[in-house]
């Protein structure tokens, strides 16, 4: 009996109407910084340019020219691939890092060596 009354209560709660508030009217009117003629001139220039980013045949890379050669890009890719493979290996890149030269040389801040031999 308890289960049936809980289910009935859940259905009754979900069947209640939603109460929405009125729309909020913005008291501040929009003031454009450009004139109607300027907007129409921009639109005409856009249509005359022939580029429509919303068109299906739009290709943003049609006029692209790379600044680097194919060999440079391939070498960079291989280096990055090898580095990622080293860091995701079994030792998490510790052997790779041990083989790299130190980026910053160690410096002695103050004092003598603690355990001279």
Protein Blocks (a to p, Z undefined) as FASTA:
>chain_A
ZZmmmmmmmmmmmmpccddddddddfbdcddfbdfklmmmmmmmmmmnopafkbmklcfk
lmgccfbdfklmmmmmmmmmmmmmmmmmmnnommmmmmpccfbdcddfbdcdfbdZZ
